[in-house]
Amino acid sequence: MPGNSRAHWKLASLLGLSTFLSFIYFYEGGGWNQNSRFDLLRAIVEHHTLQIDAYQANTGDKAHFQGHYYSEKAPGLVFLAVPFALGARAGMRVVGMDPESARGEYALSYIVTACAVALPTALAGICLFFLALRFGARLGGAAFGVIVMAIGTPMLAYASLFWAHALVGACLVFAFAAAVKVGEGPSVRAEFWWALAVGLAAGWATVTEYPAAPVSALLAFFALGQAWRRGTAARWRVGTGVGLGAVICACVLFGYLYAAFGALRPSYSYYDPNSFSFMQQQGYMGLTYPHPDRLLKLLFGCSRGLLLASPVMTGAAVGLWLLGKGFRGPALTAGAIAVYYFLFNASFYWWKAGLTFGPRYASACIPLLCLGFGMAWTRASSVWRCVLIALAFYSVFVTVMVVSTSSQLAMQDSCPIVHSSWPAFWAGDLANNRESMLLAGEAAGGYGAFNLGQLMGLRGTASLIPLAVMWGVMVGIWARFFREQ
């Protein structure tokens, strides 16, 4: 089916649907990170303010300025979630549910996580599928990369939490894909619109997480380089499109900072002096220089190591190297983004990133890293494909085990996957995070984590049966589709 675009879209849609359903199968409950963002969302839609004074007691991730509390997070995820929140609240009223009741807020937190985090990540998977095909991968290799990204890496955790990392990773994929389209020499009008898409997607990554700024700039230069050989007019069109998108995003971010704090300093600089003191004492807001020991631990360590949790990612790195032989620019760009994020994570004082699964501060590069799987699979012999499949099965098992119990793993534990996730999983202690995204009085001891199987009345590991059945159905549809071609 090398030239059957309709067939490709059917397969891509199947992959997108299955990954989206996998993401929303899990609801990870509360914690400082997601609570800080949800507090800002509630403040905007319920009180039309950026101040989270009414909710700040449920998070330590907050800024303090002139007697008021604010979320210390960049606002991109929350701003994206606002339209979904308004629509969900209207829908609740139609069905007779009070959107400001504890039950309504609980449902709202699930809906906005699904719409503003899980959905963009699933769409990024579809982009990865077509990018892999564009670079010469076979269908199986392109699909393998999407599947591993979705359920065989910590992205499964990040896409089921109201955190920003999955959304940033999705934005980087969108910007990368748009830059590749710029390089294909579209019409004059399309060239400008694809360039604008680069600026908007890369810019929104920075609006969502400040550390994405260098990567956003790199993607802008990548897009400009794609058009460089076509002459001055093309360069101006692409530069104008990218610049316009970047300016729009900059206006959103700086407008938020000025409205909240009356200045353009990052919101992290408004921490209470008694909270996260290292942000003031260590380098620039906790950022120093890459520490080799931390870098090794982020790759191989038992606490946060990516390759311990997802060893199949070694295949992605090899695949990017192979991709570079035929598509040097895209491969170098994706590789540089991955290197930047791991060096950034290794430079941060709080490099373990609190309660998390895997290298959280480096996680936004995982989707683009998975682009390498298409070429790795396509070039691999049958023996090496078996090795990739074995590593993928291990990675999927570890990922599902962690996410189904709690992906907010303790920072103090030297090997939380072994010490916490493994025994909890086999004991049937799933969705064991009892923290709520609501205030203690609102939650009244409830509204922690769950999975959809538990809502159906299943308990323990049996609550994962519907997820396994869904995966089985998707595999069956995929196999039947290939037989009919």
C-alpha positions in Angstrom: 0.0 0.0 0.0 2.9 2.4 -0.6 0.7 4.9 -2.5 -2.7 4.3 -0.9 -3.2 7.5 1.1 -6.8 6.5 1.9 -5.6 3.3 3.5 -2.9 5.2 5.4 -5.5 7.5 6.8 -7.6 4.6 8.0 -4.6 3.0 9.7 -3.6 6.3 11.2 -7.1 7.0 12.5 -7.1 3.5 14.1 -3.8 4.2 15.8 -5.0 7.7 17.0 -8.2 6.3 18.4 -6.5 3.4 20.2 -3.8 5.7 21.7 -6.4 8.3 22.8 -8.5 5.6 24.5 -5.4 4.2 26.2 -4.6 7.6 27.6 -8.0 8.4 28.9 -8.4 4.9 30.4 -6.4 6.2 33.4 -7.1 9.1 35.7 -4.1 9.7 37.9 -5.7 11.8 40.6 -4.2 14.9 42.2 -0.8 16.3 43.1 0.9 19.7 43.3 1.6 20.0 39.6 -1.8 19.2 38.2 -3.6 20.9 41.1 -1.7 24.2 40.4 -2.9 24.2 36.8 -6.4 23.1 37.6 -6.6 25.8 40.3 -5.8 28.4 37.6 -8.4 26.9 35.3 -11.1 27.1 38.0 -10.1 30.7 38.8 -10.5 31.7 35.2 -13.8 30.0 34.4 -15.5 30.4 37.8 -14.2 33.8 39.0 -12.7 35.4 35.9 -9.4 36.0 37.6 -5.8 34.8 37.4 -5.5 34.7 41.2 -5.9 31.2 42.7 -6.5 32.4 46.3 -9.6 30.4 46.7 -7.9 27.1 45.8 -4.2 27.6 46.7 -4.3 25.4 49.8 -4.2 22.2 47.7 -0.8 22.8 46.0 2.7 24.0 46.9 3.4 24.9 43.2 2.2 28.5 43.5 3.6 32.0 43.1 3.0 34.7 45.7 2.8 38.3 44.6 1.4 41.3 46.5 -0.7 39.3 48.9 -2.2 37.0 46.2 -1.5 33.5 45.0 -1.0 32.4 41.4 -0.1 29.3 39.6 3.7 29.3 39.0 3.3 27.3 35.9 3.4 28.7 32.3 -0.2 29.1 31.2 -0.4 27.3 27.8 -2.1 24.1 29.0 -4.7 26.0 31.0 -5.5 28.4 28.2 -5.9 25.5 25.8 -8.2 23.8 28.4 -10.5 26.8 28.9 -12.7 26.3 25.9 -13.1 22.6 26.8 -13.9 23.5 30.3 -16.6 26.1 29.3 -18.1 23.5 26.9 -18.1 20.8 29.6 -19.7 23.1 32.2 -22.4 24.0 29.8 -23.0 20.3 29.0 -23.2 19.5 32.7 -25.9 22.0 33.2 -27.9 20.5 30.4 -27.8 17.1 32.1 -28.7 18.5 35.5 -25.2 18.4 37.1 -23.9 21.4 39.0 -20.5 22.1 37.4 -19.3 23.7 40.7 -20.2 20.8 42.9 -17.5 18.4 43.9 -18.7 15.8 41.5 -18.8 18.4 38.7 -15.3 19.6 39.4 -14.1 16.0 39.5 -15.7 15.3 36.1 -14.3 18.6 34.7 -10.7 17.6 35.7 -11.0 14.3 33.8 -12.6 16.0 30.7 -10.0 18.7 30.4 -7.2 16.2 30.9 -8.6 14.1 28.1 -9.2 17.1 25.7 -6.2 19.3 26.4 -3.6 16.6 27.1 -4.6 13.2 25.8 -6.1 14.3 22.5 -3.2 16.5 21.3 -0.8 13.6 22.2 -2.9 11.1 20.2 -2.9 13.6 17.3 0.9 13.8 17.6 1.0 10.1 17.2 -0.8 10.4 13.9 1.7 13.0 12.8 4.5 10.6 13.7 2.9 7.9 11.7 2.9 10.0 8.5 6.3 11.5 9.2 7.8 8.0 9.4 6.1 7.1 6.1 7.4 10.3 4.6 11.0 9.3 5.5 10.7 5.9 3.9 9.5 3.7 6.8 7.3 0.7 6.2 3.7 0.7 7.6 4.7 -1.7 10.3 7.6 0.5 11.4 5.6 3.6 11.4 2.9 2.0 13.5 5.4 0.4 15.8 6.8 3.9 16.6 3.4 5.3 17.5 2.5 2.3 19.7 5.7 2.4 21.6 5.4 6.1 22.2 1.9 5.8 23.4 2.0 2.8 25.7 5.7 1.8 26.0 7.2 5.0 27.4 6.4 7.4 30.3 4.2 9.4 27.8 1.3 7.1 28.8 1.7 8.7 32.3 2.1 12.2 31.1 -0.8 12.0 28.7 -3.1 10.9 31.5 -2.2 13.8 33.9 -3.0 17.4 33.8 0.7 18.2 33.3 2.2 20.1 30.4 4.9 17.7 29.2 2.8 15.6 26.9 1.2 18.8 25.3 4.7 20.3 24.8 5.9 17.1 23.2 2.8 17.2 20.9 3.4 20.8 20.0 7.0 20.0 19.0 5.8 17.2 16.8 3.3 19.5 15.1 5.9 22.2 14.5 8.4 19.6 13.2 5.8 18.1 10.8 4.9 21.6 9.6 8.6 22.4 9.0 8.9 19.2 6.9 5.9 20.3 4.8 7.7 23.7 4.2 10.6 21.7 2.8 8.4 19.9 0.3 8.0 23.1 -1.7 4.2 23.7 -1.5 2.5 26.6 -3.2 3.2 30.1 -2.3 0.1 30.4 -0.1 0.5 27.0 1.5 4.2 27.8 2.2 3.2 30.7 4.3 0.5 28.8 6.2 2.8 25.9 7.0 5.4 28.4 8.3 2.7 30.0 10.4 1.8 26.6 11.8 5.5 26.1 12.7 5.5 29.4 14.6 2.2 28.8 16.4 3.0 25.2 17.4 6.6 25.8 18.5 5.6 29.1 20.2 2.8 27.4 22.1 5.3 24.9 23.4 7.1 27.8 25.1 3.8 29.3 26.3 3.1 25.9 27.9 6.6 25.3 29.4 9.4 28.0 29.5 12.3 25.5 28.9 10.9 24.8 25.5 12.1 28.2 24.2 15.4 27.1 22.8 13.7 24.2 21.1 11.1 26.5 19.6 13.9 28.6 18.2 15.6 25.5 16.8 12.4 24.5 15.0 12.0 28.0 13.6 15.5 27.8 12.1 14.8 24.3 10.8 11.8 25.6 8.9 13.7 28.5 7.5 16.5 26.1 6.4 14.0 24.0 4.6 13.0 26.9 2.4 16.5 28.5 2.1 17.5 26.8 -1.2 14.3 28.2 -2.9 15.5 31.8 -2.8 14.9 35.1 -1.1 11.2 35.2 -1.7 10.6 31.8 -0.1 12.9 32.8 2.9 10.8 35.9 3.5 7.5 34.1 3.3 8.7 31.4 5.7 10.4 33.8 8.0 7.3 36.0 8.1 5.0 33.1 8.8 7.1 31.6 11.5 7.7 35.1 13.0 4.0 35.9 13.0 3.1 32.7 14.8 5.9 33.3 17.4 4.7 36.9 18.0 1.2 35.7 18.6 2.4 33.2 21.2 4.7 35.8 22.8 1.8 38.2 23.2 -0.2 35.5 24.9 2.6 34.6 27.3 3.8 38.2 28.1 0.2 39.3 28.3 -0.4 36.7 31.0 2.7 37.6 32.9 2.0 41.3 32.8 -1.7 40.8 33.8 -0.7 38.6 36.8 2.6 40.1 38.0 2.9 43.5 36.3 6.2 42.4 34.7 7.6 40.0 32.2 9.6 37.8 34.5 8.8 34.0 34.5 6.2 33.1 37.1 8.7 30.8 38.7 10.6 33.9 40.0 7.6 34.7 42.3 7.9 31.7 44.5 7.5 32.3 48.2 11.1 32.5 49.7 10.3 29.7 52.0 9.3 27.4 49.1 11.8 25.7 46.8 14.7 27.8 48.2 17.1 26.2 45.7 15.4 28.2 42.9 17.0 31.3 44.4 20.2 29.7 45.7 21.3 27.4 42.9 22.2 29.0 39.5 19.4 30.6 37.6 16.2 29.4 39.2 17.8 26.1 40.0 19.5 25.7 36.6 23.3 25.2 36.7 25.2 23.1 34.2 24.9 19.5 33.0 26.1 17.0 35.6 27.4 13.8 34.0 26.3 11.6 36.9 22.8 13.0 36.7 22.7 12.4 32.9 23.7 8.8 33.4 21.0 8.4 36.0 18.4 9.9 33.7 19.3 7.3 31.1 20.1 4.2 33.1 19.3 4.9 36.8 16.7 2.9 38.7 15.0 5.9 40.0 14.3 8.0 36.9 16.2 6.2 34.1 14.4 6.2 30.7 16.2 3.1 29.4 15.4 1.1 32.6 11.7 1.8 32.2 11.7 1.7 28.4 14.7 -0.1 27.0 13.1 -0.2 23.6 14.0 3.5 23.3 17.6 2.4 22.4 16.0 1.4 19.1 14.7 4.9 18.6 18.2 6.4 19.0 19.6 3.9 16.4 16.8 4.7 14.1 17.5 8.4 14.2 21.1 7.7 13.3 19.9 5.6 10.3 17.4 8.3 9.4 20.3 10.8 9.2 21.9 8.9 6.3 19.0 9.9 4.0 17.4 12.8 5.8 20.2 14.6 7.6 18.4 17.8 8.5 15.3 16.3 10.2 17.4 13.6 12.0 19.8 16.2 13.3 17.0 18.4 14.4 15.2 15.6 16.3 18.4 14.4 17.8 19.4 17.9 18.9 16.1 18.4 20.6 16.6 15.1 22.6 20.1 16.1 23.6 19.0 19.5 24.7 16.2 18.2 26.9 18.4 15.6 28.6 21.2 18.2 29.2 18.6 20.6 30.6 17.3 17.9 33.0 20.8 17.0 34.1 21.5 20.7 34.7 18.6 21.2 37.1 19.1 21.0 40.8 15.8 19.3 41.3 16.6 16.8 38.5 14.4 14.0 39.9 11.4 16.3 39.4 9.4 15.3 42.5 6.8 12.7 42.2 7.1 11.3 38.7 7.8 8.4 36.4 10.9 8.6 34.2 12.9 11.8 33.4 10.1 14.3 33.5 11.9 17.4 32.6 13.3 15.6 29.5 10.0 13.9 28.6 8.9 16.4 25.9 11.5 15.0 23.5 10.2 11.4 23.7 7.6 11.7 20.8 10.2 13.1 18.4 12.7 10.4 19.5 10.1 7.8 18.6 10.4 9.0 15.0 13.5 6.8 14.8 11.5 3.6 15.2 10.1 3.7 11.7 13.6 3.5 10.2 14.9 1.1 12.8 12.1 -1.3 12.1 12.4 -0.9 8.3 16.2 -1.5 8.2 16.2 -4.3 10.9 16.6 -8.0 10.0 14.0 -10.4 11.3 16.2 -11.3 14.3 16.6 -7.6 15.3 12.9 -7.1 14.8 12.3 -9.8 17.3 14.6 -8.1 19.7 12.7 -4.8 19.2 9.4 -6.6 19.8 10.8 -8.2 23.0 12.0 -4.9 24.3 8.7 -3.3 23.4 6.7 -5.9 25.4 8.9 -5.4 28.4 8.6 -1.6 28.1 4.8 -1.8 27.7 4.5 -4.0 30.7 6.6 -1.7 32.9 4.7 1.4 31.7 1.3 -0.1 32.2 2.3 -1.5 35.6 3.5 1.9 36.8 0.6 4.0 35.3 -2.1 1.5 36.6 -0.8 1.8 40.1 0.6 5.3 40.4 3.0 7.1 38.1 3.7 9.7 40.7 6.7 7.8 42.1 8.5 8.9 45.2 11.7 10.9 44.7 13.3 9.5 47.8 13.0 5.9 46.7 16.1 4.6 45.0 14.2 2.2 42.7 10.4 2.9 43.0 9.4 0.7 40.1 10.8 -2.3 42.0 9.9 -1.2 45.5 6.5 0.3 44.9 5.0 -0.4 41.5 5.8 -4.1 41.3 4.4 -5.2 44.7 1.3 -2.8 44.3 0.5 -4.2 40.9 0.6 -7.9 41.9 -1.3 -7.1 45.0 -4.1 -5.6 42.9 -3.5 -2.2 44.5 -4.3 -0.2 41.4 -5.0 3.5 41.1 -3.7 4.0 44.6 -3.1 7.7 44.6 -5.7 9.1 47.0 -4.8 12.8 46.4 -7.5 14.9 44.9 -7.3 17.8 42.5 -9.9 19.6 44.7 -9.6 21.1 48.1 -9.7 18.8 51.1 -13.1 20.0 52.1 -14.5 19.7 48.6 -13.2 16.2 48.0 -14.2 15.0 51.5 -11.6 12.2 51.4 -12.6 11.0 47.9 -11.9 11.8 44.2 -8.5 10.2 43.9 -7.2 8.1 41.0 -9.2 5.5 39.0 -9.3 3.6 35.8 -12.3 3.0 33.6 -12.4 -0.7 34.5 -12.9 0.2 38.1 -15.8 2.4 37.2 -17.3 -0.7 35.6 -17.1 -2.5 38.9 -13.9 -4.5 38.3 -11.3 -4.7 41.0 -7.6 -5.3 41.2 -5.7 -6.3 38.0 -9.0 -7.4 36.5 -9.8 -3.7 36.1 -7.3 -3.7 33.2 -9.3 -6.3 31.2 -11.3 -3.8 29.2 -8.1 -2.1 28.2 -6.6 -5.4 27.1 -9.8 -6.2 25.2 -9.7 -2.8 23.4 -6.1 -3.5 22.4 -7.1 -6.9 21.1 -10.0 -5.5 19.1 -7.7 -2.9 17.5 -5.1 -5.6 16.6 -7.9 -7.6 15.1 -9.1 -4.7 13.0 -5.5 -4.0 11.9 -4.9 -7.6 10.9 -8.2 -7.8 9.0 -7.5 -4.6 7.2 -4.2 -5.9 5.9 -5.7 -9.2 4.8 -8.2 -7.2 2.7 -5.6 -5.2 0.8 
